[in-house]
Amino acid sequence: MKTKQKIYSYESDWYLQQGCLDPAHLIDCQVDLNAPEHFINAFAAYNQHQIARGEKWDCWPNWELCLTAFDPAIWFYHDELDEDALSQMKGWLDLAKLIHQHPSISLNGYTFSIKGAFGTTFSFDFSIDDQCWMKPGSMSAKHQAFELGTLPKHWLSTMAGIHHIQHSLGSYWTVPEHIEGIAGLQTCHTADEVFCFTPEHDNLPIALQSLILLCLDDTAIWVMKSEKDFYEQARAAWWNEHWPQGRPEDFECQYSKEEYQAIMQEWKNEAKMRIKKEMEGNE
């Protein structure tokens, strides 16, 4: 039977008894604790003993998270938390440990910089308040616009781009050499140095951890993005074949919803087939 992970919350005296520093002396509450650089430090301060032992982080900050945009339901740990809150807490603890201890992950305010296993650097901003990641520099631009009173109502879509991350391969990148089978293939629909990566989990810290692990792996993420580009190539070829003069204004009347979904599935199948063909041809 699997034992449930326990979460603990200790006062300053307990840490002193363990030979650790008072967590309050390690956390600067005058800075913006919403910035990952600082809230990760708060988790580390309360898990000093676990860091020293090399064990799983299991201690929740006493009160500092009430200064952040974290869900109020998890500001404080107590015995009556529901399963959803406990799942979020465990997710944040695991994520904080990964970020704090991994040598290829660095933080500067709101901005993550991740060095992939094969040399690509990925970067993005992360916002607890907005519940998402976005292209680097977005949070700085948001704060500046807010101070000037020019922050758009829908600022994510107008200034940042929800769930966008930047990579160091540049625009119109070629598939990296370490990707077996499709290395060196040229993309056609990647004019920007960013791409969208939507969450793979409803639990925010788990979703962010999944993204970080993909960036660290630096392999699966390129296979997925290559398949997306091949999908766009298949779509463009289909449009050119069926509507060489451009899509008519009454296009939506030409096909039923079911027919159009079937067409989109054809593009997906074509993209997967191309990757498979390239890989088989390079074996």
N, C-alpha and C positions, 0 to 999 in steps of 0.2 A: 504493500500500500504506500502510495507516494505521500510524504510528509509535506504539509503546507508550509511555505516560507513564512517565517514570523518577522514582524517589524517591531522595532523597539524605539522608545523615546526616553532619553536620560537627561537629567539636569546637569549643570556644570560640575557639581561636586563629584558626581560619578566619574567623570572624565579625569578629574584631578586624582582620584583614588586609583585610577588605572595607569597613572604616570603620563597622562596625556595633557595637552594644553586645554584651557577653557575655550570651547568653540567660539564664544562671544568675542574672544581676543583675536580670532582669525578671520572674522567676518566684518567687513566695512559696510555698515548699514547706511552710510551717507552716499554710496554709489547707487547706480541704477541696477537693482537686483533682478530686474526683468531681463537684463542682458545675460545670455548663456554663460559668458565668461565668469560672471559673478554668482549666479545661482548654482552653478556647478561647484564653485568654491565653497558655498554654504553646505552642500551635501558632503563634500570632502572633509570639512571641519568636523562634522558630526560622525564621521566614520574613520577617524584617525587610527583607532585601534585595529579596525579591519584592514586598513591599508598596510599597517605594520605587519599584520599576520598573513597578508595575502589572501584574505578570505572575502566572501560575498558581502557587499554592503547591505546593512539591514537596519540602520538607525536613521530616523526621520528628524529633520530640524525641529527645534522646539517652537519657534514663533516667527522666524524670519520670513517665511513664505507669505505671511499676511501683508508684506510690503510689495508683493508682486501680483501679477495677473493670473497666477495659478488659480485653479478652481477652488473657491472657498471651502468646498467639501473636504479638501485634503490639506488645508493649511495646518491642521493639527492632527496628530495620530491619537485615536482612542479606540476602545474595545468594541464600539457599536457601529463601526464603519461597514457599509454594505460591500458586496463583492466587487462592484464596479470601482468604487473608490480604492479598495485594496489593490485591485489590478493596476490602477493608474499609479499608485504609490510604488509598487514593485517595479513597474516599468520605468519610472523616473530613477529609482535607485540603480537599476541595472544599467540604464543609459548613462547616468552620471559616472559610474565606475568605468565604463568603457571609454568615455570621453576623457576623463581625468588621467587614465593610466596608459592609453594607447599612444605610442610615440609618433604616429603618423597623423594624429588629429591635433590641430591647434585652434585656439579661439582668440578673437580680438573683438571685444564688445559683443555685438550680435552676430559677427561673421565667423562661420566655420571655414577652415581650410583643411582639406583631407588629401594626403598623398597616397595615391593608389599603388598597389603592389607592383605595377609595371610602369610607373613613372608619371601617369596623368595626375594632375592636380584638379580637384573638384572644390568649388567654393559656393557658399550660399549664406544668406541671412536666415535667422530663425526667430519667430515671434510667438511667445506664449499667448499674448493677447489676441493675435490674429489666427492662432491655431494652425500655422503653416510655415513652410520655408519659402524663400523667394530669392531672386538674384541678389548677389552681394552689393552692398551699398544702399539697398532699398530702405533699411530702417533709419539710416542717417538722413536720407532724403525726406523720409516721413517726418522725423522730428524737426528738421529745418522748416519744412512746409507748415507744420503745426504752429511753430513759433511765429511764422510770418502771417498766419491766418489764411494760408492758401491751400490747405490740405483738401483734396477732392473728397466728396462723400464716398465714392467707390474707389479709394486710392489704390487698392491692390491691383485692380484691372487696368487702371490708367497709369500708374507709376512703377509698379513692381512686376506683376505677373505671378499669379499664385502657383506655388509648387514648382518654380523655376530654379534650376541650378546651373552654374557656369562651369565650363571645363577648359583645360589648357590646350586642347587640340585645335582650337580656332574654328572659323567658319568653313563650311564645305569640307569637313574632315574626311580623311580616308580611314578605313577600319584599321585599328592598330595591329602591328605585326604579331602580337602574341595571341590573337584570336584565330584559332585553327580553322582552316577551310575558307574563310572569307577575308583574311588579312589583305590589306592593300586595295580593297574595293572602294571606289569613290562614291560618296553620297551626293545627292542632287538637290535635296530639299532641306538643307541645314545651313541656311544663310547666316543664322545667328550663332553666337558662341555660347548660347544657353539652350537647354531643353527642359521640357516639362516632365516631371516625374511625380505622378499622383500617388497618394498614400496607399500602402498595401494592407493597412490595418486601421480599424476605427479608433484604437487606443493610440493617442498621439505619441507618447514616448516610444512605444513599440514600433510605430510607423517611422519615426525619425531614426531609430536604431537600425531598422531594415535598410533605409536609405544609406546610412553611414557604412554599413557592412558591404553594401553593393559597391560603393565608391572605393572602399578599401580593397575589395576583391579585384576591381578594375577589369572584369571579364564579362560577366553576365550582362552588365549594364550596356555594353557595346553591342552584344548580340541582339538585345531588345531594341535598341535604337536603330540598328541596321535594318531589322525587320520592319520597323516603322517607316524608314526611308524607302525600302523596297515597296511597301504598301502604297506610299505616295507616288512612286514611279508607275506602279500598276494602275493607279487611279488616273494619273495624267494620260497614260497611253490609252485607257478606255475612253476618256473624254475626247481625245484627239481622233480616235477611230469612229466614234458614234456622232460626235458633234464637232467636226473640223472647223466650222465657221464660228464656233463659240456656243456656249450653252444658251438655249432659247429661254425667254422670260417665262414661258409656260411649262418649263421643264417638269415641275412638280406634278403637272397634270398628265404627264406622259407615262408615269409608273405609279403603281399602288405602293403603299408603305411596305408591304411584304416583298414586292418585286425589288424595291430599292435596297432593302436589307439583304436580299439575296445577292444583289450586285456588289454590295460592300463586302459580303463574305467571299465573293470571287476574288476581290482585291487582296484580302487577307490570305487566302489560299495561294494566290500567285506569289505573294511575298515569301511565305513559308517554303514554297516549292523552289523559289530561286535560291534561298539560303541552302536548302538541302542539296540542290544541284551543284552549287558552288563547292560545298563541302565534299560531296562525293567526287567531284572532278579534281579535287586537290589531295585526295588520299594517296 
